[in-house]
Amino acid sequence: MPRLLIIGTGYVADLYLRSLKLYPEIEIAGCYDRNPERLSQFCTYWSLPAVDSFEALLNLAKPDDILLNLTNPSAHYDVSRKGLEAELHVYSEKPLAMEMDQAQVLADLAAERGLRLASAPCSFLGEAPQTIWAGLRAGVIGKTRLIYAEMDDDFISQAPYQKWFSESGAPWPAKDEFEVGCTLEHAGYYLAWLLPMFGPVRTVVAASAALADVTDVTAGAAPDISVGTLFFESGVVARLTCSILARHNHELRIIGDTGVIEIDECWNNAAPVRLRRRFSLRRRLVNAPLARRLKIKGPTHEKLGRKGAAAMNFALGVVEMRDAIREERPCRLSPDLSLHMNEVTLTLQNAGEHGGAVTMQTRFDPVAPMPWAESLAR
Ligand SMILES: NC(=O)c1ccc[n+]([C@@H]2O[C@H](COP(=O)([O-])OP(=O)(O)OC[C@H]3O[C@@H](n4cnc5c(N)ncnc54)[C@H](O)[C@@H]3O)[C@@H](O)[C@H]2O)c1
């Protein structure tokens, strides 16, 4: 049975641990963080074994174990590469790497060694997107034409983030968040849904800018707004906006020939999925004022209540990787999917004012829906 080795025990590690409590059969063999105080605080709170170096963590590894990389984005590449070189499967927080050539090295290494490699977010394995996808497959809106996806999180630099702490006491890492940028941090929450549903993106036309003054926190802030138009190979076009300026808005609208699928929050596994049909009434075109709620037939997956900004089961991706290893089948969160998501995300983030049209170099094979999400309830 694959076990977990955790590196990086900061803010997000608590969200993983709270989620992993839903799967008591998953053993956490050891944890390491380069910050010894934080490591001790985390391991004491969750009663987990700590080790005092990365090498000591890697030395614990048994065949089939998974390295859970929850370090800061700038460390992802080095940490994941060392994990793969030590023959561990690797599940990394997003982004897979900060540069595409680094992400490619990781994917090549995993392929060479026959190891699993995946990156967050895993929320696509959750109920809301699986419901949307079942609806799309059932043709509830006809052919999809256009998507509007918003990841606006309000004017974060003015939020009282100094008071934000994780369950076991890690401060919200403001400096790192501003330096990494909201696009690298958040675009994946909708990309990870849209890519499996609509396939690879052919071209990205994007713009991005750093607008807020955060010089009291860092001199090196990444863009705090990006707007991208994604042209999918399948013909669908999506507009994806990420900002930490505009008022909170996580809406997704999928517009098809006969109606619209709507959701208001991608950070809630159980967010209601609504269908509004479009019809003509006398001289007017009407989107049904009363939406129909789409639901999956039967039970879905383990869920968690709201923790901070999210009601998400962060363990879904790790559980998927564990099951794929055990069942010797492809993992739904494949290296190719992660690579493509990384490429689209970096293109959005790095667009600036003159990004122009960029042709994507990566693709991925179709992804299977979850077995419990075959069909909608009537
Ligand atoms: N903060 C959130 O709400 C949130 C939510 C979802 C995903 N994430 C993602 O989770 C990852 C971690 O973010 P976070 O908020 O937990 O940051 P954090 O700064 O709170 O925690 C990161 C931890 O990793 C440790 N670390 C960094 N490099 C290391 C290395 N080389 N070896 C050992 N330890 C190392 C740091 O000491 C720190 O304790 C990021 O990729 C972020 O995008 C964060």
The ligand as a Gaussian input file, in Angstrom:
#p B3LYP/6-31G(d) Opt

LIG

0 1
 N       -1.912000      28.888000       1.059000
 C       -2.947000      28.315000       0.470000
 O       -4.102000      28.596000       0.798000
 C       -2.721000      27.310000      -0.620000
 C       -3.843000      26.649000      -1.124000
 C       -3.671000      25.719000      -2.128000
 C       -2.411000      25.456000      -2.606000
 N       -1.319000      26.122000      -2.123000
 C        0.001000      25.778000      -2.676000
 O        0.711000      25.054000      -1.683000
 C        2.115000      25.257000      -1.817000
 C        2.668000      25.685000      -0.484000
 O        2.002000      26.869000      -0.108000
 P        1.800000      27.262000       1.400000
 O        0.725000      28.277000       1.420000
 O        1.674000      26.054000       2.249000
 O        3.206000      27.963000       1.693000
 P        3.977000      28.057000       3.100000
 O        5.088000      29.036000       2.896000
 O        3.030000      28.282000       4.210000
 O        4.572000      26.578000       3.270000
 C        5.605000      26.064000       2.480000
 C        6.546000      25.306000       3.401000
 O        7.521000      24.672000       2.589000
 C        8.763000      24.778000       3.255000
 N        9.829000      24.626000       2.244000
 C       10.068000      25.414000       1.180000
 N       11.090000      24.929000       0.460000
 C       11.505000      23.811000       1.088000
 C       12.516000      22.867000       0.826000
 N       13.331000      22.982000      -0.232000
 N       12.657000      21.827000       1.668000
 C       11.860000      21.711000       2.754000
 N       10.874000      22.568000       3.053000
 C       10.699000      23.613000       2.226000
 C        8.740000      26.129000       3.918000
 O        9.648000      26.211000       5.002000
 C        7.289000      26.234000       4.355000
 O        7.076000      25.778000       5.682000
 C        2.281000      26.276000      -2.932000
 O        2.590000      25.606000      -4.116000
 C        0.903000      26.927000      -3.056000
 O        0.640000      27.313000      -4.392000
 C       -1.445000      27.027000      -1.119000

